[in-house]
Protein backbone atom coordinates (compact mmCIF):
# COMPACT_ATOMS: atom_id res chain seq x y z
CA UNK A 1 0.00 0.00 0.00
CA UNK A 2 1.46 3.34 -1.05
CA UNK A 3 -0.71 5.68 1.06
CA UNK A 4 -0.93 8.13 -1.87
CA UNK A 5 2.83 8.42 -2.26
CA UNK A 6 4.00 8.27 1.36
CA UNK A 7 5.90 4.99 0.93
CA UNK A 8 7.74 6.38 -2.08
CA UNK A 9 8.49 9.63 -0.25
CA UNK A 10 9.75 7.71 2.78
CA UNK A 11 12.05 5.43 0.75
CA UNK A 12 13.40 8.36 -1.28
CA UNK A 13 14.16 10.68 1.67
CA UNK A 14 14.81 8.50 4.72
CA UNK A 15 18.57 7.89 4.36
CA UNK A 16 19.45 11.52 3.70
CA UNK A 17 17.24 12.67 6.57
CA UNK A 18 18.82 10.11 8.89
CA UNK A 19 22.37 11.23 8.04
CA UNK A 20 21.35 14.86 8.48
CA UNK A 21 19.81 14.20 11.88
CA UNK A 22 22.83 12.23 13.08
CA UNK A 23 24.91 15.29 12.34
CA UNK A 24 22.34 17.76 13.67
CA UNK A 25 21.74 16.04 17.02
CA UNK A 26 25.06 14.22 17.42
CA UNK A 27 23.57 10.90 18.50
CA UNK A 28 22.63 8.16 16.01
CA UNK A 29 20.14 6.48 18.34
CA UNK A 30 18.36 9.73 19.10
CA UNK A 31 18.40 10.63 15.39
CA UNK A 32 16.74 7.35 14.50
CA UNK A 33 14.10 7.80 17.20
CA UNK A 34 13.38 11.40 16.20
CA UNK A 35 13.17 10.47 12.53
CA UNK A 36 10.71 7.65 13.24
CA UNK A 37 8.50 10.00 15.22
CA UNK A 38 8.69 12.68 12.53
CA UNK A 39 7.75 10.25 9.76
CA UNK A 40 4.87 8.91 11.85
CA UNK A 41 3.59 12.46 12.22
CA UNK A 42 4.03 13.03 8.49
CA UNK A 43 2.04 9.88 7.73
CA UNK A 44 -0.75 10.94 10.08
CA UNK A 45 -0.94 14.30 8.27
CA UNK A 46 0.08 13.05 4.83
CA UNK A 47 -2.76 14.72 2.89
CA UNK A 48 -1.47 18.07 4.16
CA UNK A 49 2.26 17.28 4.24
CA UNK A 50 2.39 16.01 0.64
CA UNK A 51 1.06 19.40 -0.49
CA UNK A 52 3.79 21.20 1.44
CA UNK A 53 6.31 22.82 -0.95
CA UNK A 54 9.16 20.98 0.82
CA UNK A 55 7.90 17.80 2.55
CA UNK A 56 11.44 16.62 3.37
CA UNK A 57 12.12 19.92 5.11
CA UNK A 58 8.82 19.47 7.00
CA UNK A 59 10.01 16.08 8.30
CA UNK A 60 13.40 17.45 9.33
CA UNK A 61 11.92 20.47 11.06
CA UNK A 62 9.46 18.23 12.90
CA UNK A 63 12.32 15.99 14.05
CA UNK A 64 14.37 18.98 15.23
CA UNK A 65 11.34 20.39 17.07
CA UNK A 66 10.83 17.01 18.75
CA UNK A 67 14.48 17.03 19.79
CA UNK A 68 14.14 20.52 21.27
CA UNK A 69 11.03 19.45 23.20
CA UNK A 70 12.79 16.35 24.54
CA UNK A 71 15.82 18.40 25.53
CA UNK A 72 13.60 20.79 27.49
CA UNK A 73 11.89 17.89 29.29
CA UNK A 74 15.25 16.29 30.11
CA UNK A 75 16.58 19.59 31.42
CA UNK A 76 13.56 19.94 33.70
CA UNK A 77 13.95 16.34 34.82
CA UNK A 78 17.67 16.86 35.51
CA UNK A 79 16.85 19.75 37.83
CA UNK A 80 14.52 17.49 39.79
CA UNK A 81 16.83 14.51 39.81
CA UNK A 82 20.49 14.37 40.68
CA UNK A 83 21.13 10.98 38.99
CA UNK A 84 23.27 10.77 35.87
CA UNK A 85 21.94 8.99 32.80
CA UNK A 86 24.44 7.01 30.79
CA UNK A 87 23.96 7.02 27.03
CA UNK A 88 24.30 3.75 25.16
CA UNK A 89 27.24 3.61 22.80
CA UNK A 90 26.46 4.38 19.15
CA UNK A 91 26.00 1.49 16.75
CA UNK A 92 29.21 0.50 14.93
CA UNK A 93 27.79 0.79 11.41
CA UNK A 94 27.07 4.51 11.22
CA UNK A 95 26.31 6.02 7.81
CA UNK A 96 28.72 8.86 8.70
CA UNK A 97 32.47 8.39 9.19
CA UNK A 98 33.31 8.68 12.93
CA UNK A 99 36.05 11.32 12.40
CA UNK A 100 33.73 13.42 10.23
CA UNK A 101 30.92 13.06 12.77
CA UNK A 102 33.28 14.17 15.56
CA UNK A 103 34.31 17.24 13.55
CA UNK A 104 30.69 18.05 12.76
CA UNK A 105 29.55 17.71 16.36
CA UNK A 106 32.33 20.11 17.40
CA UNK A 107 30.68 22.86 15.32
CA UNK A 108 28.30 25.31 17.00
CA UNK A 109 24.74 23.95 16.94
CA UNK A 110 23.34 26.25 14.25
CA UNK A 111 26.31 25.64 11.91
CA UNK A 112 25.99 21.90 12.48
CA UNK A 113 22.28 21.93 11.69
CA UNK A 114 22.77 23.99 8.54
CA UNK A 115 25.56 21.71 7.30
CA UNK A 116 23.43 18.68 8.15
CA UNK A 117 20.44 19.87 6.15
CA UNK A 118 22.30 21.51 3.24
CA UNK A 119 24.99 18.86 2.75
CA UNK A 120 23.83 15.62 4.36
CA UNK A 121 20.13 15.92 3.42
CA UNK A 122 20.91 17.82 0.19
CA UNK A 123 18.23 20.44 0.81
CA UNK A 124 18.47 23.71 -1.06
CA UNK A 125 19.02 26.97 0.80
CA UNK A 126 15.32 27.90 0.90
CA UNK A 127 14.31 24.45 2.20
CA UNK A 128 17.00 24.59 4.87
CA UNK A 129 15.90 28.07 5.92
CA UNK A 130 12.29 26.87 6.09
CA UNK A 131 13.19 23.78 8.12
CA UNK A 132 15.25 25.75 10.63
CA UNK A 133 13.06 28.84 10.75
CA UNK A 134 15.89 31.19 9.72
CA UNK A 135 16.59 33.41 6.71
CA UNK A 136 18.37 32.20 3.58
CA UNK A 137 21.19 34.68 4.28
CA UNK A 138 21.66 33.12 7.70
CA UNK A 139 21.80 29.66 6.11
CA UNK A 140 24.49 30.85 3.69
CA UNK A 141 26.53 32.43 6.48
CA UNK A 142 26.37 29.38 8.76
CA UNK A 143 27.14 27.03 5.88
CA UNK A 144 30.23 29.03 4.92
CA UNK A 145 31.45 29.23 8.51
CA UNK A 146 30.76 25.55 9.17
CA UNK A 147 32.53 24.36 6.03
CA UNK A 148 35.49 26.64 6.75
CA UNK A 149 35.80 25.15 10.23
CA UNK A 150 35.56 21.62 8.85
CA UNK A 151 38.21 22.30 6.23
CA UNK A 152 40.61 23.44 8.94
CA UNK A 153 40.01 20.39 11.15
CA UNK A 154 39.91 17.60 8.53
CA UNK A 155 42.24 16.36 5.82
CA UNK A 156 41.22 17.15 2.21
CA UNK A 157 39.73 13.71 1.53
CA UNK A 158 37.69 13.84 4.78
CA UNK A 159 35.97 17.15 4.00
CA UNK A 160 32.42 17.00 2.70
C-alpha atoms as an extended CHARMM CRD file, in Angstrom:
* protein
*
       160  EXT
         1         1  UNK       CA              0.0000000000        0.0000000000        0.0000000000  PROA      1               0.0000000000
         2         2  UNK       CA              1.4640000000        3.3380000000       -1.0490000000  PROA      2               0.0000000000
         3         3  UNK       CA             -0.7120000000        5.6810000000        1.0570000000  PROA      3               0.0000000000
         4         4  UNK       CA             -0.9260000000        8.1270000000       -1.8660000000  PROA      4               0.0000000000
         5         5  UNK       CA              2.8300000000        8.4250000000       -2.2600000000  PROA      5               0.0000000000
         6         6  UNK       CA              3.9960000000        8.2730000000        1.3570000000  PROA      6               0.0000000000
         7         7  UNK       CA              5.9000000000        4.9900000000        0.9310000000  PROA      7               0.0000000000
         8         8  UNK       CA              7.7400000000        6.3760000000       -2.0770000000  PROA      8               0.0000000000
         9         9  UNK       CA              8.4910000000        9.6300000000       -0.2500000000  PROA      9               0.0000000000
        10        10  UNK       CA              9.7530000000        7.7090000000        2.7800000000  PROA      10              0.0000000000
        11        11  UNK       CA             12.0540000000        5.4330000000        0.7520000000  PROA      11              0.0000000000
        12        12  UNK       CA             13.4030000000        8.3600000000       -1.2770000000  PROA      12              0.0000000000
        13        13  UNK       CA             14.1570000000       10.6780000000        1.6710000000  PROA      13              0.0000000000
        14        14  UNK       CA             14.8070000000        8.5030000000        4.7240000000  PROA      14              0.0000000000
        15        15  UNK       CA             18.5660000000        7.8890000000        4.3560000000  PROA      15              0.0000000000
        16        16  UNK       CA             19.4530000000       11.5250000000        3.6960000000  PROA      16              0.0000000000
        17        17  UNK       CA             17.2440000000       12.6720000000        6.5700000000  PROA      17              0.0000000000
        18        18  UNK       CA             18.8230000000       10.1100000000        8.8930000000  PROA      18              0.0000000000
        19        19  UNK       CA             22.3730000000       11.2260000000        8.0410000000  PROA      19              0.0000000000
        20        20  UNK       CA             21.3540000000       14.8620000000        8.4790000000  PROA      20              0.0000000000
        21        21  UNK       CA             19.8070000000       14.2020000000       11.8820000000  PROA      21              0.0000000000
        22        22  UNK       CA             22.8250000000       12.2270000000       13.0830000000  PROA      22              0.0000000000
        23        23  UNK       CA             24.9090000000       15.2850000000       12.3450000000  PROA      23              0.0000000000
        24        24  UNK       CA             22.3440000000       17.7640000000       13.6730000000  PROA      24              0.0000000000
        25        25  UNK       CA             21.7400000000       16.0370000000       17.0230000000  PROA      25              0.0000000000
        26        26  UNK       CA             25.0630000000       14.2250000000       17.4160000000  PROA      26              0.0000000000
        27        27  UNK       CA             23.5680000000       10.9030000000       18.5000000000  PROA      27              0.0000000000
        28        28  UNK       CA             22.6290000000        8.1640000000       16.0100000000  PROA      28              0.0000000000
        29        29  UNK       CA             20.1420000000        6.4780000000       18.3380000000  PROA      29              0.0000000000
        30        30  UNK       CA             18.3650000000        9.7350000000       19.0960000000  PROA      30              0.0000000000
        31        31  UNK       CA             18.4050000000       10.6350000000       15.3920000000  PROA      31              0.0000000000
        32        32  UNK       CA             16.7380000000        7.3500000000       14.4970000000  PROA      32              0.0000000000
        33        33  UNK       CA             14.1040000000        7.7990000000       17.1960000000  PROA      33              0.0000000000
        34        34  UNK       CA             13.3770000000       11.3980000000       16.1950000000  PROA      34              0.0000000000
        35        35  UNK       CA             13.1650000000       10.4660000000       12.5250000000  PROA      35              0.0000000000
        36        36  UNK       CA             10.7120000000        7.6490000000       13.2360000000  PROA      36              0.0000000000
        37        37  UNK       CA              8.4990000000        9.9990000000       15.2210000000  PROA      37              0.0000000000
        38        38  UNK       CA              8.6850000000       12.6800000000       12.5330000000  PROA      38              0.0000000000
        39        39  UNK       CA              7.7470000000       10.2520000000        9.7570000000  PROA      39              0.0000000000
        40        40  UNK       CA              4.8670000000        8.9120000000       11.8510000000  PROA      40              0.0000000000
        41        41  UNK       CA              3.5860000000       12.4630000000       12.2200000000  PROA      41              0.0000000000
        42        42  UNK       CA              4.0320000000       13.0280000000        8.4900000000  PROA      42              0.0000000000
        43        43  UNK       CA              2.0420000000        9.8790000000        7.7280000000  PROA      43              0.0000000000
        44        44  UNK       CA             -0.7500000000       10.9410000000       10.0840000000  PROA      44              0.0000000000
        45        45  UNK       CA             -0.9430000000       14.2950000000        8.2730000000  PROA      45              0.0000000000
        46        46  UNK       CA              0.0790000000       13.0470000000        4.8290000000  PROA      46              0.0000000000
        47        47  UNK       CA             -2.7560000000       14.7180000000        2.8920000000  PROA      47              0.0000000000
        48        48  UNK       CA             -1.4680000000       18.0650000000        4.1600000000  PROA      48              0.0000000000
        49        49  UNK       CA              2.2650000000       17.2850000000        4.2360000000  PROA      49              0.0000000000
        50        50  UNK       CA              2.3860000000       16.0070000000        0.6380000000  PROA      50              0.0000000000
        51        51  UNK       CA              1.0580000000       19.4020000000       -0.4920000000  PROA      51              0.0000000000
        52        52  UNK       CA              3.7880000000       21.2020000000        1.4420000000  PROA      52              0.0000000000
        53        53  UNK       CA              6.3070000000       22.8230000000       -0.9460000000  PROA      53              0.0000000000
        54        54  UNK       CA              9.1590000000       20.9770000000        0.8180000000  PROA      54              0.0000000000
        55        55  UNK       CA              7.9000000000       17.7990000000        2.5470000000  PROA      55              0.0000000000
        56        56  UNK       CA             11.4380000000       16.6200000000        3.3700000000  PROA      56              0.0000000000
        57        57  UNK       CA             12.1220000000       19.9250000000        5.1140000000  PROA      57              0.0000000000
        58        58  UNK       CA              8.8220000000       19.4720000000        6.9980000000  PROA      58              0.0000000000
        59        59  UNK       CA             10.0060000000       16.0810000000        8.2990000000  PROA      59              0.0000000000
        60        60  UNK       CA             13.4000000000       17.4550000000        9.3320000000  PROA      60              0.0000000000
        61        61  UNK       CA             11.9180000000       20.4740000000       11.0640000000  PROA      61              0.0000000000
        62        62  UNK       CA              9.4610000000       18.2320000000       12.9040000000  PROA      62              0.0000000000
        63        63  UNK       CA             12.3240000000       15.9900000000       14.0460000000  PROA      63              0.0000000000
        64        64  UNK       CA             14.3650000000       18.9760000000       15.2310000000  PROA      64              0.0000000000
        65        65  UNK       CA             11.3390000000       20.3910000000       17.0680000000  PROA      65              0.0000000000
        66        66  UNK       CA             10.8270000000       17.0130000000       18.7540000000  PROA      66              0.0000000000
        67        67  UNK       CA             14.4850000000       17.0340000000       19.7920000000  PROA      67              0.0000000000
        68        68  UNK       CA             14.1360000000       20.5240000000       21.2670000000  PROA      68              0.0000000000
        69        69  UNK       CA             11.0330000000       19.4540000000       23.2020000000  PROA      69              0.0000000000
        70        70  UNK       CA             12.7880000000       16.3490000000       24.5390000000  PROA      70              0.0000000000
        71        71  UNK       CA             15.8200000000       18.3980000000       25.5330000000  PROA      71              0.0000000000
        72        72  UNK       CA             13.5990000000       20.7850000000       27.4930000000  PROA      72              0.0000000000
        73        73  UNK       CA             11.8870000000       17.8890000000       29.2940000000  PROA      73              0.0000000000
        74        74  UNK       CA             15.2500000000       16.2940000000       30.1070000000  PROA      74              0.0000000000
        75        75  UNK       CA             16.5810000000       19.5900000000       31.4150000000  PROA      75              0.0000000000
        76        76  UNK       CA             13.5620000000       19.9410000000       33.7020000000  PROA      76              0.0000000000
        77        77  UNK       CA             13.9470000000       16.3440000000       34.8210000000  PROA      77              0.0000000000
        78        78  UNK       CA             17.6680000000       16.8620000000       35.5130000000  PROA      78              0.0000000000
        79        79  UNK       CA             16.8540000000       19.7460000000       37.8290000000  PROA      79              0.0000000000
        80        80  UNK       CA             14.5180000000       17.4880000000       39.7850000000  PROA      80              0.0000000000
        81        81  UNK       CA             16.8290000000       14.5120000000       39.8110000000  PROA      81              0.0000000000
        82        82  UNK       CA             20.4930000000       14.3660000000       40.6820000000  PROA      82              0.0000000000
        83        83  UNK       CA             21.1280000000       10.9770000000       38.9900000000  PROA      83              0.0000000000
        84        84  UNK       CA             23.2660000000       10.7720000000       35.8670000000  PROA      84              0.0000000000
        85        85  UNK       CA             21.9450000000        8.9880000000       32.8030000000  PROA      85              0.0000000000
        86        86  UNK       CA             24.4420000000        7.0080000000       30.7870000000  PROA      86              0.0000000000
        87        87  UNK       CA             23.9570000000        7.0200000000       27.0290000000  PROA      87              0.0000000000
        88        88  UNK       CA             24.2960000000        3.7490000000       25.1600000000  PROA      88              0.0000000000
        89        89  UNK       CA             27.2440000000        3.6080000000       22.8040000000  PROA      89              0.0000000000
        90        90  UNK       CA             26.4570000000        4.3840000000       19.1510000000  PROA      90              0.0000000000
        91        91  UNK       CA             25.9980000000        1.4890000000       16.7500000000  PROA      91              0.0000000000
        92        92  UNK       CA             29.2060000000        0.4950000000       14.9310000000  PROA      92              0.0000000000
        93        93  UNK       CA             27.7920000000        0.7900000000       11.4060000000  PROA      93              0.0000000000
        94        94  UNK       CA             27.0670000000        4.5110000000       11.2200000000  PROA      94              0.0000000000
        95        95  UNK       CA             26.3110000000        6.0160000000        7.8090000000  PROA      95              0.0000000000
        96        96  UNK       CA             28.7210000000        8.8610000000        8.6950000000  PROA      96              0.0000000000
        97        97  UNK       CA             32.4730000000        8.3880000000        9.1940000000  PROA      97              0.0000000000
        98        98  UNK       CA             33.3110000000        8.6820000000       12.9270000000  PROA      98              0.0000000000
        99        99  UNK       CA             36.0460000000       11.3230000000       12.4010000000  PROA      99              0.0000000000
       100       100  UNK       CA             33.7280000000       13.4160000000       10.2320000000  PROA      100             0.0000000000
       101       101  UNK       CA             30.9230000000       13.0570000000       12.7720000000  PROA      101             0.0000000000
       102       102  UNK       CA             33.2810000000       14.1680000000       15.5560000000  PROA      102             0.0000000000
       103       103  UNK       CA             34.3130000000       17.2400000000       13.5480000000  PROA      103             0.0000000000
       104       104  UNK       CA             30.6920000000       18.0490000000       12.7570000000  PROA      104             0.0000000000
       105       105  UNK       CA             29.5480000000       17.7140000000       16.3620000000  PROA      105             0.0000000000
       106       106  UNK       CA             32.3270000000       20.1120000000       17.4010000000  PROA      106             0.0000000000
       107       107  UNK       CA             30.6760000000       22.8630000000       15.3240000000  PROA      107             0.0000000000
       108       108  UNK       CA             28.2990000000       25.3120000000       17.0000000000  PROA      108             0.0000000000
       109       109  UNK       CA             24.7450000000       23.9540000000       16.9430000000  PROA      109             0.0000000000
       110       110  UNK       CA             23.3440000000       26.2550000000       14.2460000000  PROA      110             0.0000000000
       111       111  UNK       CA             26.3060000000       25.6430000000       11.9140000000  PROA      111             0.0000000000
       112       112  UNK       CA             25.9940000000       21.9030000000       12.4830000000  PROA      112             0.0000000000
       113       113  UNK       CA             22.2790000000       21.9320000000       11.6890000000  PROA      113             0.0000000000
       114       114  UNK       CA             22.7740000000       23.9890000000        8.5400000000  PROA      114             0.0000000000
       115       115  UNK       CA             25.5610000000       21.7110000000        7.2960000000  PROA      115             0.0000000000
       116       116  UNK       CA             23.4330000000       18.6770000000        8.1490000000  PROA      116             0.0000000000
       117       117  UNK       CA             20.4420000000       19.8660000000        6.1480000000  PROA      117             0.0000000000
       118       118  UNK       CA             22.3030000000       21.5070000000        3.2380000000  PROA      118             0.0000000000
       119       119  UNK       CA             24.9880000000       18.8600000000        2.7490000000  PROA      119             0.0000000000
       120       120  UNK       CA             23.8270000000       15.6230000000        4.3590000000  PROA      120             0.0000000000
       121       121  UNK       CA             20.1300000000       15.9180000000        3.4180000000  PROA      121             0.0000000000
       122       122  UNK       CA             20.9120000000       17.8170000000        0.1890000000  PROA      122             0.0000000000
       123       123  UNK       CA             18.2290000000       20.4410000000        0.8080000000  PROA      123             0.0000000000
       124       124  UNK       CA             18.4670000000       23.7140000000       -1.0570000000  PROA      124             0.0000000000
       125       125  UNK       CA             19.0220000000       26.9720000000        0.8010000000  PROA      125             0.0000000000
       126       126  UNK       CA             15.3220000000       27.8980000000        0.8980000000  PROA      126             0.0000000000
       127       127  UNK       CA             14.3090000000       24.4510000000        2.2040000000  PROA      127             0.0000000000
       128       128  UNK       CA             17.0000000000       24.5860000000        4.8670000000  PROA      128             0.0000000000
       129       129  UNK       CA             15.8970000000       28.0650000000        5.9160000000  PROA      129             0.0000000000
       130       130  UNK       CA             12.2950000000       26.8740000000        6.0880000000  PROA      130             0.0000000000
       131       131  UNK       CA             13.1870000000       23.7830000000        8.1230000000  PROA      131             0.0000000000
       132       132  UNK       CA             15.2540000000       25.7510000000       10.6280000000  PROA      132             0.0000000000
       133       133  UNK       CA             13.0650000000       28.8440000000       10.7520000000  PROA      133             0.0000000000
       134       134  UNK       CA             15.8860000000       31.1890000000        9.7180000000  PROA      134             0.0000000000
       135       135  UNK       CA             16.5900000000       33.4130000000        6.7070000000  PROA      135             0.0000000000
       136       136  UNK       CA             18.3670000000       32.2040000000        3.5770000000  PROA      136             0.0000000000
       137       137  UNK       CA             21.1880000000       34.6800000000        4.2810000000  PROA      137             0.0000000000
       138       138  UNK       CA             21.6590000000       33.1210000000        7.7040000000  PROA      138             0.0000000000
       139       139  UNK       CA             21.8000000000       29.6610000000        6.1120000000  PROA      139             0.0000000000
       140       140  UNK       CA             24.4870000000       30.8470000000        3.6910000000  PROA      140             0.0000000000
       141       141  UNK       CA             26.5300000000       32.4340000000        6.4820000000  PROA      141             0.0000000000
       142       142  UNK       CA             26.3660000000       29.3840000000        8.7600000000  PROA      142             0.0000000000
       143       143  UNK       CA             27.1410000000       27.0260000000        5.8800000000  PROA      143             0.0000000000
       144       144  UNK       CA             30.2280000000       29.0320000000        4.9190000000  PROA      144             0.0000000000
       145       145  UNK       CA             31.4510000000       29.2280000000        8.5140000000  PROA      145             0.0000000000
       146       146  UNK       CA             30.7630000000       25.5500000000        9.1720000000  PROA      146             0.0000000000
       147       147  UNK       CA             32.5270000000       24.3570000000        6.0280000000  PROA      147             0.0000000000
       148       148  UNK       CA             35.4930000000       26.6430000000        6.7450000000  PROA      148             0.0000000000
       149       149  UNK       CA             35.8040000000       25.1460000000       10.2320000000  PROA      149             0.0000000000
       150       150  UNK       CA             35.5570000000       21.6160000000        8.8470000000  PROA      150             0.0000000000
       151       151  UNK       CA             38.2110000000       22.3000000000        6.2290000000  PROA      151             0.0000000000
       152       152  UNK       CA             40.6130000000       23.4400000000        8.9380000000  PROA      152             0.0000000000
       153       153  UNK       CA             40.0080000000       20.3940000000       11.1450000000  PROA      153             0.0000000000
       154       154  UNK       CA             39.9140000000       17.5970000000        8.5280000000  PROA      154             0.0000000000
       155       155  UNK       CA             42.2390000000       16.3600000000        5.8180000000  PROA      155             0.0000000000
       156       156  UNK       CA             41.2180000000       17.1540000000        2.2080000000  PROA      156             0.0000000000
       157       157  UNK       CA             39.7290000000       13.7050000000        1.5300000000  PROA      157             0.0000000000
       158       158  UNK       CA             37.6880000000       13.8420000000        4.7770000000  PROA      158             0.0000000000
       159       159  UNK       CA             35.9730000000       17.1510000000        4.0020000000  PROA      159             0.0000000000
       160       160  UNK       CA             32.4210000000       16.9980000000        2.6970000000  PROA      160             0.0000000000
